[in-house]
Amino acid sequence: MYVRKNEKEAFNIYMHCLDTMTDQAAPIVAGPVHLRLGKMFLYGLGVEKNYKSALICYQKAEAFLYDMVADGDIKYRKSLEAAIRGQAKVRELLLEELPEDEWLED
């Protein structure tokens, strides 16, 4: 059956997932959830764009996904790489937001 896409509801579900996640579930679920939230904050999908929040989510995703891949769950390697690329993209955007006159030349 066709279900209409609702990004705001998806965002709320992912946030609820993090709020109710047990310590036992976190090693399995937290990486992919943080990765999805990072993308939502980066592109403003279901939530206002927020590059700092996107960076935090991508960093947490990287930590959890790294452990998953290191423990042998190699199907998450591409997700790990996406988390690392997401951080680079967000850092670029954050640097662009800084005022030019505040940078000191070496």
ROVEX-174095 format. One record per atom (N, C-alpha, C, O): residue in three letters; atom name; x, y, z. Coordinates in steps of 0.02 Angstrom, whole numbers. Last residue first. Example, Ala and Ser with C-alpha at 12.3 -4.5 7.8 and 13.67 -1.06 7.14 Angstrom:
residues 2
@resn = ser name = N c1 = 642 c2 = -112 c3 = 354
@resn = ser name = CA c1 = 684 c2 = -53 c3 = 357
@resn = ser name = C c1 = 645 c2 = 2 c3 = 394
@resn = ser name = O c1 = 670 c2 = 57 c3 = 402
@resn = ala name = N c1 = 660 c2 = -284 c3 = 390
@resn = ala name = CA c1 = 615 c2 = -225 c3 = 390
@resn = ala name = C c1 = 660 c2 = -165 c3 = 390
@resn = ala name = O c1 = 712 c2 = -166 c3 = 423
end
This chain:
residues 106
@resn = asp name = N c1 = 2383 c2 = 1714 c3 = 473
@resn = asp name = CA c1 = 2443 c2 = 1689 c3 = 507
@resn = asp name = C c1 = 2504 c2 = 1726 c3 = 484
@resn = asp name = O c1 = 2559 c2 = 1713 c3 = 507
@resn = glu name = N c1 = 2244 c2 = 1820 c3 = 499
@resn = glu name = CA c1 = 2292 c2 = 1790 c3 = 453
@resn = glu name = C c1 = 2354 c2 = 1770 c3 = 493
@resn = glu name = O c1 = 2374 c2 = 1804 c3 = 539
@resn = leu name = N c1 = 2090 c2 = 1784 c3 = 575
@resn = leu name = CA c1 = 2156 c2 = 1816 c3 = 578
@resn = leu name = C c1 = 2203 c2 = 1781 c3 = 531
@resn = leu name = O c1 = 2202 c2 = 1720 c3 = 525
@resn = trp name = N c1 = 1921 c2 = 1812 c3 = 546
@resn = trp name = CA c1 = 1978 c2 = 1768 c3 = 535
@resn = trp name = C c1 = 2042 c2 = 1808 c3 = 538
@resn = trp name = O c1 = 2047 c2 = 1861 c3 = 507
@resn = glu name = N c1 = 1820 c2 = 1902 c3 = 549
@resn = glu name = CA c1 = 1842 c2 = 1876 c3 = 613
@resn = glu name = C c1 = 1902 c2 = 1828 c3 = 607
@resn = glu name = O c1 = 1931 c2 = 1808 c3 = 657
@resn = asp name = N c1 = 1777 c2 = 1939 c3 = 424
@resn = asp name = CA c1 = 1821 c2 = 1984 c3 = 459
@resn = asp name = C c1 = 1846 c2 = 1958 c3 = 526
@resn = asp name = O c1 = 1890 c2 = 1988 c3 = 557
@resn = glu name = N c1 = 1685 c2 = 1839 c3 = 381
@resn = glu name = CA c1 = 1753 c2 = 1842 c3 = 353
@resn = glu name = C c1 = 1801 c2 = 1883 c3 = 396
@resn = glu name = O c1 = 1859 c2 = 1865 c3 = 404
@resn = pro name = N c1 = 1582 c2 = 1747 c3 = 490
@resn = pro name = CA c1 = 1599 c2 = 1811 c3 = 459
@resn = pro name = C c1 = 1673 c2 = 1812 c3 = 438
@resn = pro name = O c1 = 1716 c2 = 1787 c3 = 474
@resn = leu name = N c1 = 1529 c2 = 1582 c3 = 445
@resn = leu name = CA c1 = 1568 c2 = 1626 c3 = 488
@resn = leu name = C c1 = 1584 c2 = 1692 c3 = 453
@resn = leu name = O c1 = 1597 c2 = 1693 c3 = 393
@resn = glu name = N c1 = 1470 c2 = 1503 c3 = 350
@resn = glu name = CA c1 = 1426 c2 = 1547 c3 = 389
@resn = glu name = C c1 = 1465 c2 = 1596 c3 = 433
@resn = glu name = O c1 = 1437 c2 = 1646 c3 = 455
@resn = glu name = N c1 = 1570 c2 = 1423 c3 = 301
@resn = glu name = CA c1 = 1543 c2 = 1475 c3 = 257
@resn = glu name = C c1 = 1499 c2 = 1525 c3 = 295
@resn = glu name = O c1 = 1493 c2 = 1582 c3 = 274
@resn = leu name = N c1 = 1584 c2 = 1333 c3 = 406
@resn = leu name = CA c1 = 1638 c2 = 1381 c3 = 393
@resn = leu name = C c1 = 1613 c2 = 1438 c3 = 349
@resn = leu name = O c1 = 1634 c2 = 1496 c3 = 358
@resn = leu name = N c1 = 1467 c2 = 1259 c3 = 388
@resn = leu name = CA c1 = 1476 c2 = 1298 c3 = 450
@resn = leu name = C c1 = 1531 c2 = 1351 c3 = 440
@resn = leu name = O c1 = 1523 c2 = 1408 c3 = 463
@resn = leu name = N c1 = 1493 c2 = 1197 c3 = 266
@resn = leu name = CA c1 = 1438 c2 = 1245 c3 = 271
@resn = leu name = C c1 = 1444 c2 = 1288 c3 = 334
@resn = leu name = O c1 = 1429 c2 = 1348 c3 = 332
@resn = glu name = N c1 = 1602 c2 = 1115 c3 = 302
@resn = glu name = CA c1 = 1608 c2 = 1164 c3 = 248
@resn = glu name = C c1 = 1555 c2 = 1219 c3 = 255
@resn = glu name = O c1 = 1570 c2 = 1278 c3 = 252
@resn = arg name = N c1 = 1539 c2 = 1034 c3 = 398
@resn = arg name = CA c1 = 1594 c2 = 1079 c3 = 418
@resn = arg name = C c1 = 1606 c2 = 1133 c3 = 366
@resn = arg name = O c1 = 1618 c2 = 1191 c3 = 383
@resn = val name = N c1 = 1448 c2 = 964 c3 = 317
@resn = val name = CA c1 = 1424 c2 = 1011 c3 = 368
@resn = val name = C c1 = 1478 c2 = 1059 c3 = 389
@resn = val name = O c1 = 1465 c2 = 1119 c3 = 398
@resn = lys name = N c1 = 1539 c2 = 888 c3 = 239
@resn = lys name = CA c1 = 1492 c2 = 934 c3 = 207
@resn = lys name = C c1 = 1467 c2 = 987 c3 = 257
@resn = lys name = O c1 = 1465 c2 = 1047 c3 = 242
@resn = ala name = N c1 = 1600 c2 = 811 c3 = 339
@resn = ala name = CA c1 = 1640 c2 = 856 c3 = 297
@resn = ala name = C c1 = 1596 c2 = 909 c3 = 264
@resn = ala name = O c1 = 1614 c2 = 967 c3 = 262
@resn = gln name = N c1 = 1491 c2 = 739 c3 = 388
@resn = gln name = CA c1 = 1527 c2 = 785 c3 = 432
@resn = gln name = C c1 = 1568 c2 = 835 c3 = 391
@resn = gln name = O c1 = 1568 c2 = 895 c3 = 407
@resn = gly name = N c1 = 1459 c2 = 662 c3 = 276
@resn = gly name = CA c1 = 1411 c2 = 711 c3 = 302
@resn = gly name = C c1 = 1445 c2 = 762 c3 = 347
@resn = gly name = O c1 = 1429 c2 = 821 c3 = 344
@resn = arg name = N c1 = 1570 c2 = 578 c3 = 267
@resn = arg name = CA c1 = 1558 c2 = 628 c3 = 214
@resn = arg name = C c1 = 1510 c2 = 682 c3 = 238
@resn = arg name = O c1 = 1519 c2 = 741 c3 = 222
@resn = ile name = N c1 = 1544 c2 = 503 c3 = 383
@resn = ile name = CA c1 = 1606 c2 = 541 c3 = 378
@resn = ile name = C c1 = 1600 c2 = 596 c3 = 324
@resn = ile name = O c1 = 1621 c2 = 652 c3 = 334
@resn = ala name = N c1 = 1422 c2 = 444 c3 = 350
@resn = ala name = CA c1 = 1427 c2 = 486 c3 = 410
@resn = ala name = C c1 = 1490 c2 = 530 c3 = 408
@resn = ala name = O c1 = 1487 c2 = 589 c3 = 427
@resn = ala name = N c1 = 1460 c2 = 369 c3 = 239
@resn = ala name = CA c1 = 1412 c2 = 424 c3 = 231
@resn = ala name = C c1 = 1414 c2 = 471 c3 = 291
@resn = ala name = O c1 = 1408 c2 = 532 c3 = 283
@resn = glu name = N c1 = 1541 c2 = 273 c3 = 300
@resn = glu name = CA c1 = 1571 c2 = 320 c3 = 252
@resn = glu name = C c1 = 1525 c2 = 380 c3 = 241
@resn = glu name = O c1 = 1549 c2 = 436 c3 = 234
@resn = leu name = N c1 = 1440 c2 = 207 c3 = 371
@resn = leu name = CA c1 = 1496 c2 = 239 c3 = 406
@resn = leu name = C c1 = 1529 c2 = 291 c3 = 362
@resn = leu name = O c1 = 1543 c2 = 347 c3 = 384
@resn = ser name = N c1 = 1367 c2 = 158 c3 = 265
@resn = ser name = CA c1 = 1335 c2 = 206 c3 = 310
@resn = ser name = C c1 = 1389 c2 = 243 c3 = 350
@resn = ser name = O c1 = 1383 c2 = 303 c3 = 361
@resn = lys name = N c1 = 1459 c2 = 69 c3 = 212
@resn = lys name = CA c1 = 1438 c2 = 126 c3 = 171
@resn = lys name = C c1 = 1403 c2 = 179 c3 = 214
@resn = lys name = O c1 = 1410 c2 = 239 c3 = 201
@resn = arg name = N c1 = 1465 c2 = -23 c3 = 321
@resn = arg name = CA c1 = 1524 c2 = 15 c3 = 301
@resn = arg name = C c1 = 1505 c2 = 77 c3 = 259
@resn = arg name = O c1 = 1532 c2 = 131 c3 = 270
@resn = tyr name = N c1 = 1366 c2 = -108 c3 = 358
@resn = tyr name = CA c1 = 1358 c2 = -38 c3 = 378
@resn = tyr name = C c1 = 1419 c2 = 5 c3 = 359
@resn = tyr name = O c1 = 1423 c2 = 63 c3 = 379
@resn = lys name = N c1 = 1403 c2 = -234 c3 = 326
@resn = lys name = CA c1 = 1351 c2 = -204 c3 = 283
@resn = lys name = C c1 = 1340 c2 = -130 c3 = 301
@resn = lys name = O c1 = 1309 c2 = -94 c3 = 262
@resn = ile name = N c1 = 1490 c2 = -284 c3 = 422
@resn = ile name = CA c1 = 1518 c2 = -244 c3 = 366
@resn = ile name = C c1 = 1465 c2 = -213 c3 = 321
@resn = ile name = O c1 = 1481 c2 = -169 c3 = 281
@resn = asp name = N c1 = 1503 c2 = -312 c3 = 568
@resn = asp name = CA c1 = 1441 c2 = -299 c3 = 532
@resn = asp name = C c1 = 1457 c2 = -255 c3 = 472
@resn = asp name = O c1 = 1440 c2 = -195 c3 = 471
@resn = gly name = N c1 = 1618 c2 = -327 c3 = 645
@resn = gly name = CA c1 = 1605 c2 = -374 c3 = 591
@resn = gly name = C c1 = 1541 c2 = -364 c3 = 552
@resn = gly name = O c1 = 1527 c2 = -402 c3 = 506
@resn = asp name = N c1 = 1653 c2 = -230 c3 = 732
@resn = asp name = CA c1 = 1630 c2 = -293 c3 = 761
@resn = asp name = C c1 = 1608 c2 = -344 c3 = 709
@resn = asp name = O c1 = 1582 c2 = -397 c3 = 725
@resn = ala name = N c1 = 1676 c2 = -125 c3 = 647
@resn = ala name = CA c1 = 1734 c2 = -157 c3 = 679
@resn = ala name = C c1 = 1715 c2 = -224 c3 = 711
@resn = ala name = O c1 = 1757 c2 = -269 c3 = 715
@resn = val name = N c1 = 1543 c2 = -91 c3 = 619
@resn = val name = CA c1 = 1586 c2 = -118 c3 = 565
@resn = val name = C c1 = 1646 c2 = -154 c3 = 595
@resn = val name = O c1 = 1665 c2 = -208 c3 = 572
@resn = met name = N c1 = 1503 c2 = -46 c3 = 746
@resn = met name = CA c1 = 1466 c2 = -99 c3 = 711
@resn = met name = C c1 = 1509 c2 = -132 c3 = 658
@resn = met name = O c1 = 1512 c2 = -193 c3 = 653
@resn = asp name = N c1 = 1593 c2 = 57 c3 = 772
@resn = asp name = CA c1 = 1592 c2 = -2 c3 = 815
@resn = asp name = C c1 = 1557 c2 = -60 c3 = 780
@resn = asp name = O c1 = 1579 c2 = -118 c3 = 786
@resn = tyr name = N c1 = 1554 c2 = 145 c3 = 670
@resn = tyr name = CA c1 = 1622 c2 = 119 c3 = 671
@resn = tyr name = C c1 = 1625 c2 = 55 c3 = 713
@resn = tyr name = O c1 = 1654 c2 = 5 c3 = 693
@resn = leu name = N c1 = 1425 c2 = 176 c3 = 710
@resn = leu name = CA c1 = 1434 c2 = 137 c3 = 649
@resn = leu name = C c1 = 1505 c2 = 108 c3 = 646
@resn = leu name = O c1 = 1514 c2 = 52 c3 = 621
@resn = phe name = N c1 = 1450 c2 = 254 c3 = 826
@resn = phe name = CA c1 = 1412 c2 = 192 c3 = 830
@resn = phe name = C c1 = 1424 c2 = 147 c3 = 769
@resn = phe name = O c1 = 1433 c2 = 87 c3 = 777
@resn = ala name = N c1 = 1528 c2 = 360 c3 = 768
@resn = ala name = CA c1 = 1552 c2 = 320 c3 = 825
@resn = ala name = C c1 = 1516 c2 = 253 c3 = 830
@resn = ala name = O c1 = 1548 c2 = 201 c3 = 837
@resn = glu name = N c1 = 1444 c2 = 410 c3 = 665
@resn = glu name = CA c1 = 1510 c2 = 382 c3 = 650
@resn = glu name = C c1 = 1535 c2 = 337 c3 = 707
@resn = glu name = O c1 = 1560 c2 = 282 c3 = 694
@resn = ala name = N c1 = 1337 c2 = 458 c3 = 740
@resn = ala name = CA c1 = 1326 c2 = 403 c3 = 692
@resn = ala name = C c1 = 1393 c2 = 370 c3 = 677
@resn = ala name = O c1 = 1398 c2 = 309 c3 = 676
@resn = lys name = N c1 = 1398 c2 = 563 c3 = 806
@resn = lys name = CA c1 = 1373 c2 = 506 c3 = 845
@resn = lys name = C c1 = 1362 c2 = 446 c3 = 799
@resn = lys name = O c1 = 1377 c2 = 389 c3 = 819
@resn = gln name = N c1 = 1425 c2 = 643 c3 = 694
@resn = gln name = CA c1 = 1480 c2 = 620 c3 = 736
@resn = gln name = C c1 = 1458 c2 = 559 c3 = 778
@resn = gln name = O c1 = 1495 c2 = 510 c3 = 784
@resn = tyr name = N c1 = 1296 c2 = 669 c3 = 645
@resn = tyr name = CA c1 = 1344 c2 = 632 c3 = 603
@resn = tyr name = C c1 = 1402 c2 = 605 c3 = 644
@resn = tyr name = O c1 = 1426 c2 = 550 c3 = 631
@resn = cys name = N c1 = 1246 c2 = 743 c3 = 754
@resn = cys name = CA c1 = 1215 c2 = 679 c3 = 735
@resn = cys name = C c1 = 1263 c2 = 638 c3 = 693
@resn = cys name = O c1 = 1270 c2 = 577 c3 = 704
@resn = ile name = N c1 = 1331 c2 = 855 c3 = 751
@resn = ile name = CA c1 = 1328 c2 = 813 c3 = 811
@resn = ile name = C c1 = 1300 c2 = 744 c3 = 793
@resn = ile name = O c1 = 1326 c2 = 693 c3 = 815
@resn = leu name = N c1 = 1299 c2 = 907 c3 = 624
@resn = leu name = CA c1 = 1367 c2 = 884 c3 = 639
@resn = leu name = C c1 = 1367 c2 = 837 c3 = 699
@resn = leu name = O c1 = 1400 c2 = 785 c3 = 697
@resn = ala name = N c1 = 1164 c2 = 941 c3 = 643
@resn = ala name = CA c1 = 1182 c2 = 892 c3 = 592
@resn = ala name = C c1 = 1251 c2 = 863 c3 = 607
@resn = ala name = O c1 = 1262 c2 = 803 c3 = 603
@resn = ser name = N c1 = 1177 c2 = 1041 c3 = 738
@resn = ser name = CA c1 = 1143 c2 = 979 c3 = 756
@resn = ser name = C c1 = 1159 c2 = 924 c3 = 707
@resn = ser name = O c1 = 1167 c2 = 866 c3 = 726
@resn = lys name = N c1 = 1242 c2 = 1135 c3 = 656
@resn = lys name = CA c1 = 1274 c2 = 1110 c3 = 717
@resn = lys name = C c1 = 1243 c2 = 1044 c3 = 739
@resn = lys name = O c1 = 1278 c2 = 998 c3 = 758
@resn = tyr name = N c1 = 1147 c2 = 1158 c3 = 554
@resn = tyr name = CA c1 = 1210 c2 = 1126 c3 = 538
@resn = tyr name = C c1 = 1247 c2 = 1100 c3 = 600
@resn = tyr name = O c1 = 1280 c2 = 1048 c3 = 596
@resn = asn name = N c1 = 990 c2 = 1143 c3 = 529
@resn = asn name = CA c1 = 1031 c2 = 1160 c3 = 587
@resn = asn name = C c1 = 1097 c2 = 1122 c3 = 579
@resn = asn name = O c1 = 1102 c2 = 1063 c3 = 595
@resn = lys name = N c1 = 835 c2 = 1176 c3 = 454
@resn = lys name = CA c1 = 906 c2 = 1161 c3 = 445
@resn = lys name = C c1 = 943 c2 = 1184 c3 = 507
@resn = lys name = O c1 = 930 c2 = 1238 c3 = 535
@resn = glu name = N c1 = 690 c2 = 1116 c3 = 541
@resn = glu name = CA c1 = 730 c2 = 1172 c3 = 514
@resn = glu name = C c1 = 802 c2 = 1150 c3 = 506
@resn = glu name = O c1 = 828 c2 = 1110 c3 = 546
@resn = val name = N c1 = 619 c2 = 961 c3 = 482
@resn = val name = CA c1 = 644 c2 = 1003 c3 = 536
@resn = val name = C c1 = 682 c2 = 1061 c3 = 504
@resn = val name = O c1 = 704 c2 = 1056 c3 = 447
@resn = gly name = N c1 = 592 c2 = 891 c3 = 370
@resn = gly name = CA c1 = 549 c2 = 880 c3 = 428
@resn = gly name = C c1 = 568 c2 = 922 c3 = 488
@resn = gly name = O c1 = 535 c2 = 917 c3 = 541
@resn = leu name = N c1 = 745 c2 = 924 c3 = 319
@resn = leu name = CA c1 = 692 c2 = 876 c3 = 303
@resn = leu name = C c1 = 651 c2 = 861 c3 = 366
@resn = leu name = O c1 = 673 c2 = 824 c3 = 410
@resn = gly name = N c1 = 860 c2 = 1005 c3 = 307
@resn = gly name = CA c1 = 796 c2 = 1033 c3 = 329
@resn = gly name = C c1 = 737 c2 = 989 c3 = 310
@resn = gly name = O c1 = 685 c2 = 1013 c3 = 288
@resn = tyr name = N c1 = 983 c2 = 951 c3 = 278
@resn = tyr name = CA c1 = 942 c2 = 974 c3 = 222
@resn = tyr name = C c1 = 874 c2 = 1003 c3 = 242
@resn = tyr name = O c1 = 835 c2 = 1023 c3 = 199
@resn = leu name = N c1 = 1036 c2 = 926 c3 = 407
@resn = leu name = CA c1 = 1076 c2 = 956 c3 = 354
@resn = leu name = C c1 = 1033 c2 = 987 c3 = 300
@resn = leu name = O c1 = 1045 c2 = 1043 c3 = 279
@resn = phe name = N c1 = 935 c2 = 860 c3 = 477
@resn = phe name = CA c1 = 957 c2 = 926 c3 = 500
@resn = phe name = C c1 = 996 c2 = 962 c3 = 445
@resn = phe name = O c1 = 988 c2 = 1022 c3 = 436
@resn = met name = N c1 = 930 c2 = 742 c3 = 398
@resn = met name = CA c1 = 870 c2 = 783 c3 = 406
@resn = met name = C c1 = 889 c2 = 854 c3 = 429
@resn = met name = O c1 = 861 c2 = 903 c3 = 403
@resn = lys name = N c1 = 1059 c2 = 690 c3 = 413
@resn = lys name = CA c1 = 1036 c2 = 711 c3 = 347
@resn = lys name = C c1 = 975 c2 = 757 c3 = 352
@resn = lys name = O c1 = 969 c2 = 805 c3 = 314
@resn = gly name = N c1 = 1054 c2 = 662 c3 = 551
@resn = gly name = CA c1 = 1104 c2 = 708 c3 = 524
@resn = gly name = C c1 = 1083 c2 = 735 c3 = 456
@resn = gly name = O c1 = 1088 c2 = 795 c3 = 443
@resn = leu name = N c1 = 954 c2 = 566 c3 = 555
@resn = leu name = CA c1 = 941 c2 = 631 c3 = 585
@resn = leu name = C c1 = 991 c2 = 683 c3 = 560
@resn = leu name = O c1 = 974 c2 = 741 c3 = 548
@resn = arg name = N c1 = 1022 c2 = 459 c3 = 493
@resn = arg name = CA c1 = 961 c2 = 487 c3 = 462
@resn = arg name = C c1 = 945 c2 = 557 c3 = 489
@resn = arg name = O c1 = 926 c2 = 602 c3 = 452
@resn = leu name = N c1 = 1124 c2 = 440 c3 = 588
@resn = leu name = CA c1 = 1140 c2 = 455 c3 = 519
@resn = leu name = C c1 = 1080 c2 = 488 c3 = 484
@resn = leu name = O c1 = 1088 c2 = 538 c3 = 449
@resn = his name = N c1 = 1051 c2 = 404 c3 = 702
@resn = his name = CA c1 = 1089 c2 = 467 c3 = 702
@resn = his name = C c1 = 1108 c2 = 488 c3 = 631
@resn = his name = O c1 = 1107 c2 = 547 c3 = 615
@resn = val name = N c1 = 1004 c2 = 279 c3 = 654
@resn = val name = CA c1 = 957 c2 = 333 c3 = 672
@resn = val name = C c1 = 993 c2 = 401 c3 = 672
@resn = val name = O c1 = 966 c2 = 449 c3 = 645
@resn = pro name = N c1 = 1122 c2 = 202 c3 = 633
@resn = pro name = CA c1 = 1079 c2 = 220 c3 = 577
@resn = pro name = C c1 = 1030 c2 = 277 c3 = 593
@resn = pro name = O c1 = 1015 c2 = 318 c3 = 549
@resn = gly name = N c1 = 1169 c2 = 205 c3 = 773
@resn = gly name = CA c1 = 1208 c2 = 229 c3 = 716
@resn = gly name = C c1 = 1164 c2 = 248 c3 = 657
@resn = gly name = O c1 = 1168 c2 = 305 c3 = 633
@resn = ala name = N c1 = 1069 c2 = 145 c3 = 856
@resn = ala name = CA c1 = 1086 c2 = 216 c3 = 862
@resn = ala name = C c1 = 1124 c2 = 244 c3 = 801
@resn = ala name = O c1 = 1112 c2 = 300 c3 = 781
@resn = val name = N c1 = 1052 c2 = 6 c3 = 842
@resn = val name = CA c1 = 1004 c2 = 52 c3 = 811
@resn = val name = C c1 = 1029 c2 = 124 c3 = 808
@resn = val name = O c1 = 1012 c2 = 161 c3 = 761
@resn = ile name = N c1 = 1150 c2 = -68 c3 = 906
@resn = ile name = CA c1 = 1121 c2 = -94 c3 = 844
@resn = ile name = C c1 = 1083 c2 = -40 c3 = 806
@resn = ile name = O c1 = 1083 c2 = -39 c3 = 744
@resn = pro name = N c1 = 1185 c2 = -5 c3 = 1024
@resn = pro name = CA c1 = 1238 c2 = -26 c3 = 978
@resn = pro name = C c1 = 1213 c2 = -50 c3 = 910
@resn = pro name = O c1 = 1251 c2 = -51 c3 = 862
@resn = ala name = N c1 = 1051 c2 = 17 c3 = 1083
@resn = ala name = CA c1 = 1092 c2 = 70 c3 = 1055
@resn = ala name = C c1 = 1147 c2 = 46 c3 = 1007
@resn = ala name = O c1 = 1155 c2 = 75 c3 = 953
@resn = ala name = N c1 = 991 c2 = -90 c3 = 1149
@resn = ala name = CA c1 = 974 c2 = -78 c3 = 1078
@resn = ala name = C c1 = 1022 c2 = -28 c3 = 1045
@resn = ala name = O c1 = 1031 c2 = -30 c3 = 984
@resn = gln name = N c1 = 1043 c2 = -81 c3 = 1278
@resn = gln name = CA c1 = 1052 c2 = -143 c3 = 1241
@resn = gln name = C c1 = 1039 c2 = -132 c3 = 1166
@resn = gln name = O c1 = 1072 c2 = -163 c3 = 1125
@resn = asp name = N c1 = 1001 c2 = 41 c3 = 1323
@resn = asp name = CA c1 = 1073 c2 = 30 c3 = 1314
@resn = asp name = C c1 = 1087 c2 = -32 c3 = 1272
@resn = asp name = O c1 = 1136 c2 = -36 c3 = 1236
@resn = thr name = N c1 = 853 c2 = 87 c3 = 1229
@resn = thr name = CA c1 = 887 c2 = 56 c3 = 1285
@resn = thr name = C c1 = 962 c2 = 50 c3 = 1271
@resn = thr name = O c1 = 983 c2 = 54 c3 = 1213
@resn = met name = N c1 = 770 c2 = 233 c3 = 1175
@resn = met name = CA c1 = 817 c2 = 179 c3 = 1159
@resn = met name = C c1 = 851 c2 = 152 c3 = 1223
@resn = met name = O c1 = 874 c2 = 191 c3 = 1265
@resn = thr name = N c1 = 691 c2 = 342 c3 = 1186
@resn = thr name = CA c1 = 668 c2 = 281 c3 = 1219
@resn = thr name = C c1 = 715 c2 = 222 c3 = 1210
@resn = thr name = O c1 = 701 c2 = 167 c3 = 1233
@resn = asp name = N c1 = 754 c2 = 443 c3 = 1114
@resn = asp name = CA c1 = 732 c2 = 456 c3 = 1182
@resn = asp name = C c1 = 715 c2 = 392 c3 = 1221
@resn = asp name = O c1 = 725 c2 = 389 c3 = 1282
@resn = leu name = N c1 = 770 c2 = 385 c3 = 988
@resn = leu name = CA c1 = 829 c2 = 400 c3 = 1029
@resn = leu name = C c1 = 810 c2 = 410 c3 = 1102
@resn = leu name = O c1 = 846 c2 = 388 c3 = 1147
@resn = cys name = N c1 = 634 c2 = 377 c3 = 950
@resn = cys name = CA c1 = 675 c2 = 317 c3 = 953
@resn = cys name = C c1 = 737 c2 = 328 c3 = 997
@resn = cys name = O c1 = 754 c2 = 286 c3 = 1038
@resn = his name = N c1 = 601 c2 = 510 c3 = 946
@resn = his name = CA c1 = 570 c2 = 468 c3 = 997
@resn = his name = C c1 = 610 c2 = 403 c3 = 1006
@resn = his name = O c1 = 618 c2 = 378 c3 = 1061
@resn = met name = N c1 = 674 c2 = 545 c3 = 833
@resn = met name = CA c1 = 690 c2 = 576 c3 = 897
@resn = met name = C c1 = 661 c2 = 535 c3 = 954
@resn = met name = O c1 = 694 c2 = 525 c3 = 1005
@resn = tyr name = N c1 = 608 c2 = 467 c3 = 736
@resn = tyr name = CA c1 = 680 c2 = 456 c3 = 749
@resn = tyr name = C c1 = 700 c2 = 486 c3 = 817
@resn = tyr name = O c1 = 738 c2 = 455 c3 = 855
@resn = ile name = N c1 = 480 c2 = 526 c3 = 744
@resn = ile name = CA c1 = 489 c2 = 454 c3 = 760
@resn = ile name = C c1 = 562 c2 = 440 c3 = 776
@resn = ile name = O c1 = 577 c2 = 405 c3 = 824
@resn = asn name = N c1 = 505 c2 = 656 c3 = 701
@resn = asn name = CA c1 = 480 c2 = 644 c3 = 769
@resn = asn name = C c1 = 489 c2 = 571 c3 = 790
@resn = asn name = O c1 = 505 c2 = 558 c3 = 848
@resn = phe name = N c1 = 546 c2 = 629 c3 = 568
@resn = phe name = CA c1 = 592 c2 = 661 c3 = 615
@resn = phe name = C c1 = 570 c2 = 647 c3 = 687
@resn = phe name = O c1 = 611 c2 = 629 c3 = 729
@resn = ala name = N c1 = 426 c2 = 576 c3 = 518
@resn = ala name = CA c1 = 486 c2 = 534 c3 = 520
@resn = ala name = C c1 = 536 c2 = 562 c3 = 570
@resn = ala name = O c1 = 566 c2 = 525 c3 = 609
@resn = glu name = N c1 = 346 c2 = 691 c3 = 526
@resn = glu name = CA c1 = 329 c2 = 633 c3 = 567
@resn = glu name = C c1 = 389 c2 = 585 c3 = 573
@resn = glu name = O c1 = 402 c2 = 557 c3 = 626
@resn = lys name = N c1 = 413 c2 = 767 c3 = 430
@resn = lys name = CA c1 = 407 c2 = 792 c3 = 499
@resn = lys name = C c1 = 391 c2 = 734 c3 = 546
@resn = lys name = O c1 = 420 c2 = 730 c3 = 601
@resn = glu name = N c1 = 397 c2 = 691 c3 = 314
@resn = glu name = CA c1 = 463 c2 = 700 c3 = 342
@resn = glu name = C c1 = 461 c2 = 725 c3 = 414
@resn = glu name = O c1 = 503 c2 = 706 c3 = 455
@resn = asn name = N c1 = 298 c2 = 583 c3 = 252
@resn = asn name = CA c1 = 289 c2 = 638 c3 = 299
@resn = asn name = C c1 = 355 c2 = 646 c3 = 337
@resn = asn name = O c1 = 367 c2 = 611 c3 = 387
@resn = lys name = N c1 = 230 c2 = 511 c3 = 108
@resn = lys name = CA c1 = 291 c2 = 529 c3 = 144
@resn = lys name = C c1 = 278 c2 = 589 c3 = 189
@resn = lys name = O c1 = 250 c2 = 639 c3 = 167
@resn = arg name = N c1 = 92 c2 = 403 c3 = 109
@resn = arg name = CA c1 = 118 c2 = 469 c3 = 94
@resn = arg name = C c1 = 179 c2 = 485 c3 = 138
@resn = arg name = O c1 = 177 c2 = 472 c3 = 198
@resn = val name = N c1 = 100 c2 = 240 c3 = 55
@resn = val name = CA c1 = 96 c2 = 283 c3 = 114
@resn = val name = C c1 = 128 c2 = 350 c3 = 97
@resn = val name = O c1 = 185 c2 = 352 c3 = 72
@resn = tyr name = N c1 = 21 c2 = 112 c3 = -34
@resn = tyr name = CA c1 = 56 c2 = 176 c3 = -37
@resn = tyr name = C c1 = 45 c2 = 215 c3 = 27
@resn = tyr name = O c1 = -11 c2 = 222 c3 = 51
@resn = met name = N c1 = 42 c2 = -59 c3 = 0
@resn = met name = CA c1 = 0 c2 = 0 c3 = 0
@resn = met name = C c1 = 44 c2 = 62 c3 = 0
@resn = met name = O c1 = 98 c2 = 64 c3 = 30
end
